[in-house]
């Protein structure tokens, strides 16, 4: 039988073959459009917050008596927090000033008490559920964005998605998505299970010429050989698009802000990729979450300031280029933290997280129902915010993006129907 592009995308390269980004024309994922027709230029940037960030201190209910009892050391003082809105019981952490500005401008949706049924406290298990878009799995074979790319994406661009994380994110499992190996010099991986040092087209051609992929059979080898030209061309495209880019907003220092500048470069340079994925970590604050004598400061404060300020700078940047109406940013973490602090000036794994949708297309406001702190029981450091009727299933956020931003029936992608949030 002749080798088809779909067969190759299913079988992949042989073990040990890692190459710079390898594309295939005319449609890099041979995406089908049976599920609907989304505008190709509606862009989603996904920001994953690794470690499970403390939503109860991002939007603290500082006047609740149980808050002070549960967090005597890391609880934020009323004098330091920022107003969320008139009459609200919740406030902003002072390091979230950039998100406060977005919220006040109507460009930020807060998705409160978000999670999934029967919560799990493992980072890896929880991440896999978010990746799969399925709360029942423990090991995801395919990701929710892969389902979208193969069932819903209706564009024709050969690079519909880009992962800036160094290895393929589980949300893309089942699809071939270019992954940045080194952002500094725009090198990509194609087969992200293996990290052979293939730095240029000459090395790629050597791989093909020395029989490294012959185990796939002559048909597949020929397809790979034919695709080599595409790999070189696509790599050149990704290195050249936006090469004259200069940021029109002031970004914070750090690798996370740098990754957002790469995304801005591509968007403002006219690249037609629809999905970008990046992450930032260090939020597993079991200890030293805050400075005991000044709980509004410390590692957690520094990190959430970097997140919010970087995302606002990114949105300001693309607005200065006139692209603000076509970009939405999704921000989430795999779970939240427990209500009470532990004995190490930190918080342990918990539930009831917080997520955000940001950008000018977003209908700003609060979605979902915050946790009811009246229900908290002692000892507070063992109390988990329950997933109950007050909670928001994370698939409602996915469904909102799929349906109202990409224009695709979300049940086709998520294998189920979930309430839309109205944030888009």
C-alpha positions in Angstrom: 0.0 0.0 0.0 1.2 3.5 -0.7 2.2 5.7 2.3 -0.2 8.5 3.0 0.5 11.6 5.0 -2.1 10.5 7.6 -0.3 7.1 8.0 3.0 8.9 8.5 1.5 11.3 11.1 0.2 8.3 12.9 3.3 6.2 12.9 5.8 9.0 13.2 9.6 8.7 12.8 11.6 5.8 14.0 13.0 5.8 17.5 15.9 8.1 17.9 14.9 10.5 15.2 14.5 14.1 16.4 14.6 16.8 13.9 13.9 20.5 13.6 10.3 21.3 12.9 9.0 19.0 10.1 5.9 20.1 8.2 3.9 18.6 5.4 1.9 20.4 2.8 -0.7 21.4 1.8 -2.1 21.1 5.3 0.5 20.3 8.0 -1.9 18.2 10.1 -4.3 17.4 7.3 -7.0 18.9 9.5 -10.5 18.2 8.6 -13.4 20.7 9.0 -16.3 18.4 9.7 -17.1 20.0 13.0 -17.5 23.6 11.8 -15.7 26.6 10.2 -13.7 28.7 12.6 -12.1 32.0 11.4 -8.5 31.0 10.8 -7.1 34.2 12.2 -8.7 33.9 15.7 -5.7 33.1 17.9 -5.5 31.4 21.2 -2.5 31.6 23.5 -2.5 29.1 26.3 -0.5 29.8 29.4 -0.1 26.9 31.8 0.9 27.7 35.4 2.8 24.8 36.7 2.7 23.7 40.3 -0.9 24.6 41.3 -1.0 28.2 42.2 -2.7 29.7 45.3 -6.0 31.2 44.0 -7.1 31.8 47.6 -4.4 34.5 47.8 -4.7 35.7 44.3 -8.3 36.7 45.0 -8.4 36.6 48.8 -11.6 37.1 50.9 -9.7 39.0 53.5 -12.7 40.0 55.6 -13.9 36.5 56.2 -13.0 35.5 59.8 -12.0 32.0 58.7 -9.4 33.5 56.3 -7.5 35.1 59.1 -7.7 31.9 61.2 -6.6 29.7 58.4 -3.7 31.9 57.2 -2.3 33.7 60.3 1.1 34.1 58.6 0.5 34.2 54.9 -2.9 35.9 55.0 -2.9 39.3 53.2 -3.6 42.4 55.3 -6.6 44.4 54.3 -4.4 47.5 54.0 -2.3 45.9 51.2 -4.9 44.3 48.9 -6.4 46.0 45.8 -10.1 46.5 45.3 -11.7 44.0 42.8 -14.9 46.0 42.3 -17.4 47.9 44.4 -19.2 45.7 46.9 -17.1 42.6 46.2 -16.0 40.4 49.1 -12.8 39.4 47.3 -9.8 41.6 46.5 -6.7 41.4 44.3 -3.3 40.4 45.6 -1.3 43.6 45.3 1.1 41.9 42.9 -1.8 41.4 40.5 -2.0 45.0 39.6 -1.6 44.4 35.9 -4.6 42.0 35.9 -6.6 44.5 37.9 -6.0 47.0 35.1 -7.2 44.4 32.5 -10.2 43.6 34.7 -11.1 47.2 35.2 -10.9 47.7 31.4 -13.3 44.8 30.8 -10.6 42.7 29.2 -10.3 39.9 31.8 -12.6 37.1 32.8 -12.1 35.5 36.2 -13.1 31.9 36.3 -13.5 31.0 39.9 -13.5 27.7 41.8 -12.5 25.8 38.7 -11.5 22.1 38.7 -12.9 18.7 37.9 -15.1 16.1 39.6 -13.4 13.7 42.1 -10.3 15.9 42.3 -6.8 14.3 42.5 -3.9 15.9 44.4 -1.2 14.6 42.1 0.4 17.2 39.7 0.9 14.6 37.0 -2.6 13.0 37.2 -4.3 16.4 37.3 -2.3 17.7 34.4 -3.2 14.7 32.3 -6.9 15.3 32.9 -6.5 18.9 31.8 -4.5 17.8 28.8 -7.0 15.2 27.7 -10.1 17.3 28.4 -11.4 14.3 30.3 -11.7 14.2 34.1 -11.8 10.4 34.2 -8.4 9.6 32.6 -5.2 8.8 34.5 -3.1 8.6 31.3 -4.0 10.6 28.3 -3.4 9.1 24.8 -4.6 12.2 23.0 -5.0 15.8 24.0 -7.9 18.2 23.7 -6.1 20.5 21.4 -5.1 17.6 19.2 -8.8 16.7 19.0 -9.5 20.2 17.9 -6.7 20.2 15.3 -7.8 16.9 13.8 -11.6 17.4 14.1 -12.3 21.1 14.1 -9.5 23.2 12.6 -10.6 24.4 9.3 -7.7 26.6 8.3 -5.2 25.8 5.5 -2.0 27.0 7.1 0.6 24.3 7.4 1.6 25.2 11.0 -1.7 25.6 12.9 -0.1 25.3 16.4 3.3 26.0 18.0 4.5 24.7 21.4 7.1 26.9 23.1 7.8 24.6 26.0 10.8 22.5 25.0 8.8 19.3 24.8 5.4 18.4 23.4 2.6 19.4 25.8 0.1 16.6 26.6 -2.7 18.8 25.2 -1.2 18.1 21.7 -0.7 14.4 22.1 -1.8 12.7 18.9 -0.8 15.5 16.6 2.5 16.7 15.2 3.2 20.1 16.6 6.5 22.0 16.3 8.2 22.5 19.6 10.8 25.1 20.4 14.0 23.4 21.5 15.9 26.7 21.9 13.9 29.9 21.7 17.0 32.0 21.4 17.9 30.6 17.9 14.5 29.3 16.8 15.3 25.6 16.7 12.4 23.1 16.7 11.8 19.5 17.5 9.5 17.3 15.4 9.6 14.0 17.2 9.6 15.3 20.8 10.2 11.9 22.4 13.8 12.0 21.3 16.4 14.7 21.5 19.0 14.0 18.9 21.2 17.0 18.2 20.1 17.9 14.7 21.0 21.6 14.3 20.6 22.2 10.6 19.4 20.9 7.3 22.7 19.1 6.5 22.3 16.9 9.6 18.7 16.2 8.7 19.7 15.1 5.2 22.4 13.0 6.8 19.8 11.2 8.9 17.8 10.4 5.8 20.8 9.5 3.7 22.4 7.0 6.2 19.3 4.8 6.5 18.3 5.9 10.0 14.6 5.7 9.1 14.6 2.6 6.9 12.7 0.6 9.6 9.6 2.3 8.4 9.8 0.9 4.9 10.5 2.4 1.6 7.2 4.2 1.2 7.6 6.1 4.5 11.2 6.9 3.8 10.3 8.4 0.5 7.6 10.5 2.3 10.1 11.7 4.9 12.5 12.5 2.1 9.8 14.5 0.3 9.0 16.2 3.5 12.5 17.3 4.2 12.1 20.1 1.8 9.1 21.2 3.7 11.0 20.9 7.0 13.7 23.2 5.7 11.2 25.6 4.2 9.1 25.8 7.4 12.1 26.2 9.6 13.2 29.0 7.5 9.7 30.5 7.6 9.6 30.4 11.4 13.0 32.0 11.6 12.2 34.8 9.2 8.6 35.8 10.1 8.7 38.9 12.2 12.5 39.2 12.0 12.1 43.0 12.1 9.9 42.8 15.2 10.5 45.3 18.0 8.3 45.2 21.1 6.0 48.2 21.5 5.4 47.5 25.2 7.7 47.1 28.2 8.0 43.4 29.2 9.4 42.2 32.5 12.7 40.3 32.5 12.6 36.5 32.4 12.0 33.5 30.2 8.2 33.6 30.4 8.1 37.2 29.1 10.6 36.2 26.5 8.3 33.4 25.2 5.4 35.9 25.0 7.6 38.2 22.9 8.2 35.3 20.5 4.4 34.8 20.2 3.9 38.6 19.6 6.6 38.5 17.0 4.8 35.8 15.1 1.3 37.3 15.4 2.4 40.8 14.5 4.6 39.4 11.7 1.5 37.8 10.1 2.1 34.1 10.8 -1.2 32.3 10.5 -0.8 29.8 13.3 -3.9 29.7 15.4 -2.7 28.2 18.7 0.4 28.9 20.8 1.2 27.2 24.1 3.7 28.2 26.8 4.1 27.8 30.5 5.7 29.2 33.6 6.4 27.3 36.8 7.6 27.4 40.4 4.1 27.6 42.0 4.3 24.5 44.2 4.6 26.6 47.3 4.8 24.0 50.1 7.2 26.3 51.9 8.2 30.0 52.0 5.2 31.1 49.9 5.4 34.5 51.5 7.5 36.6 53.9 6.1 36.0 57.3 6.5 39.6 58.4 5.2 41.0 55.1 2.9 38.4 53.5 2.2 40.5 50.5 5.8 39.9 49.5 7.9 36.8 48.8 8.3 34.2 46.1 4.6 33.8 45.3 4.1 37.6 45.0 7.1 37.9 42.7 5.9 35.1 40.4 2.3 36.2 40.1 3.5 39.7 39.3 5.7 38.3 36.6 2.8 36.4 35.1 0.2 39.2 35.2 2.7 41.9 34.1 4.0 39.8 31.2 0.6 38.9 29.9 -0.5 42.6 30.1 2.7 43.7 28.3 1.9 41.0 25.6 -1.6 42.3 25.1 -0.4 45.9 25.1 2.2 44.9 22.5 -0.2 43.3 20.1 -2.6 46.2 20.5 0.1 48.6 19.5 0.4 46.6 16.3 -3.4 46.5 15.7 -3.9 42.8 16.5 -5.8 43.1 19.7 -9.2 42.0 18.4 -7.9 38.6 17.2 -6.1 37.2 20.3 -7.4 35.6 23.5 -5.1 34.3 26.3 -6.1 31.4 28.5 -4.4 31.0 31.9 -4.8 28.0 34.1 -3.1 25.8 36.7 -3.7 22.1 37.4 -5.3 22.7 40.8 -5.4 25.2 43.7 -4.1 25.0 47.3 -5.6 24.1 50.7 -7.4 26.7 52.6 -5.1 26.8 55.6 -1.3 27.4 55.6 1.0 24.6 56.8 3.9 24.9 59.3 6.4 25.9 56.7 4.9 29.3 55.6 3.3 27.6 52.6 0.2 25.7 51.4 -0.2 22.1 50.3 -2.0 20.7 47.3 -5.7 21.5 47.2 -8.7 22.1 44.9 -10.8 25.0 43.8 -8.4 26.8 41.4 -8.7 30.1 39.5 -8.3 30.6 35.8 -8.5 33.6 33.5 -9.4 34.5 29.9 -7.7 37.8 28.8 -7.8 40.0 25.8 -10.0 42.6 24.1 -12.5 39.9 22.6 -13.2 38.7 26.2 -16.3 39.8 28.0 -14.8 40.7 31.3 -16.2 39.8 34.7 -16.5 37.0 37.2 -17.7 33.6 36.1 -18.5 30.7 38.4 -19.1 30.8 42.1 -16.3 31.4 44.6 -15.7 28.9 47.4 -17.9 29.2 50.5 -15.5 29.8 53.3 -18.3 29.4 55.8 -18.1 25.6 55.1 -14.4 25.3 55.9 -13.6 23.0 58.8 -10.6 22.6 61.0 -7.8 21.8 60.9 -7.7 24.3 58.0 -4.4 23.1 56.6 -6.2 19.8 55.7 -9.3 21.4 54.3 -9.8 21.1 50.5 -12.2 23.3 48.6 -14.7 20.7 47.5 -15.8 20.2 43.9 -19.6 20.6 44.2 -22.5 22.6 42.8 -20.5 25.8 43.3 -17.6 24.6 41.2 -16.9 25.3 37.5 -15.8 22.3 35.5 -12.7 23.2 33.5 -14.2 21.8 30.4 -16.7 24.7 30.4 -13.7 27.0 29.8 -12.5 24.8 27.0 -16.0 24.6 25.6 -16.3 28.3 25.6 -13.1 28.8 23.7 -13.9 26.0 21.2 -17.4 27.2 20.5 -17.4 30.9 20.8 -13.8 31.7 19.7 -13.0 28.9 17.2 -16.6 28.5 16.0 -16.7 24.7 16.4 -19.3 22.5 18.2 -17.5 21.7 21.4 -19.2 18.4 22.0 -17.4 17.1 18.9 -14.0 17.9 20.5 -14.7 17.2 24.2 -17.0 14.2 23.7 -19.6 15.8 25.9 -21.6 18.9 26.5 -20.7 21.5 29.1 -22.3 24.9 30.0 -20.7 27.9 28.2 -19.4 30.7 30.4 -20.4 33.7 28.4 -16.9 35.1 28.6 -16.5 35.1 24.8 
